[in-house]
Structures are given as C-alpha cells and as structure tokens.
C-alpha cells in the first residue's frame, strides 16, 4: 500500500492548537504543575493495546512539540502500519510536565484516526480479491474531515469528494427539484468546469438507463441488492464508473464488490469507527 501524502502542516497546527486550548483552559495543567518538578524529564512510549491500523502520527507529534519544542518524538512505525497488541508506535523524551500535558490530546487524535484507518482496513481486506475500492463519504466529524479522510487512505481506502465544492453529486432531492434526471444532468454539464466530475444517484434500473442515455462520469447505485447491481454494471458496460452505496456492512461488502462495481461508499468507516486503544506509558530502564 502506498502511503498518502503528508497532512498540511498549517491544518495540523491549527487543529492541535485548538485541541490543546480546549484541554488546558485558562490555567493550564494544574495537576502536572502541582506534582512534577519543573526540571523533571520523562521518557515514554505510545503502544498499541489491540490490533489495528495506524493513522495520525503528525498530529500526535505536533501536540507534544506545541507544548515544548524540546520534546523528541521518534516514531517506530509509519502511518498505515498494521499494529498488534504491545507494538511500540513512538518514543517520546522531554520535559515531563509538557509531555504529560500533551498526552491526552495526542492520544485522542491518534486513537480516533487509527480507529478510522482500522475500520477502513476491515472493509478493504474483505474486497481485496475484487476490483472495487472502499470510499469514504462526507459523514465526518465537523472540523476533522481532512484528517479522517487521510486516515481512510491509511487504511487502504479511497476518498470521495472533500466537500460540496470539488465535484457535482446529483442526489434524489436535486433531481426532484430540477425536474428530472435529464434536466439535472444537462444543467450540471452546462455549469461544470472541464476538471469537475459529475456523479448522479439512481435507485432503479429504469433511472440508470436514462442516465446512460444522457451521460455522466459516475453513477451512484443506491441501495441495490447484488443481483440488481450486477445487472447495472452490465448495462453500464464501462461507460462510467459504478459506485454502490447504502447500508453497506462487513457482512455484505464482499458480495457487493463481486458484482463488478468500481467503488463502494461506506459512511460508517468515519462516522461509526471505534477509537483504537492506544496507551502512553513511562519507559523504564
């Protein structure tokens, strides 16, 4: 698996600063200030406590170094790595107060994004024998979309559009207000720039036939069972990309992929992924 490009450092810094400000409040970490001498140093490790896929190292490192640039953050693995219980992810050395003050912010980012990557990998592994790719959606945590979509790529998935401004996706409500499939597609083609892709959602094979006649870049086949998906793929015949969506689960994803669709969008890899259990421990010896 090729790793995604590094996250934008400005976005990382802004997210980390906001999270630290939320945690430190008006008076800072009063527990560490009260119990730990200012001169104390700490050597700690972040380790996995359950199997999973890693994502979010840049955010974790930024959390520590934002509180004290003297903190050394040395990863033992890269984002995208498969983890087993006990695997060391990173070693951190620096002023103890700053290390412990940044701990929760770093682990919150790292655990959440690794959870997204882990859930994505579960789906991607189940369809590895097919041509299909797992895609995320816009069902993301407000303020964390670029990071969650990065985590999807770390888990072996692909990204759908990042927002309303980078692709045209015509859904059933658009079609209803526009006056039909043909009217919606013609309007989209008249206004889209030459680099903007057009996708349209259909619920039935009759609707699909109308899209095929009118033309689009991608068709979203919504809530179709595998036999209907297979027929849809045959009718499309490679003229546009076929994306399946709608209540996709770990139990159904393989059968969906085996119909020949190109993409399978799964909202739950971002909106319902469980946090991966990671811990920060004092390194002894």
Secondary structure, 3 states (H helix, E strand, C coil): CCCCCCCCHHHHHHHHHHHHHHHHCCCCCHHHHHHCCCCCEEEEEEEECCCEECCCHHHHHHHHHHHCCCCEEEECCCCCCEECCCCEEEEEEEEHHHHHHHHHHHHHHHHHHHHHHHHHHHHHHHCCCCCCEEECCCCCCCCCHHHHHHHHHHCCCECCCCCCCCCEEECHHHHHHHCCHHHHHHHHHHHCCCCCCEEEEECCHHHHHHHHHHCCCEEEEECCCHHHHHHHHHHHCCCCEEEEECCCCCCCHHHHHCCCCCEEECCHHHHCCCCCCEEEEECCC
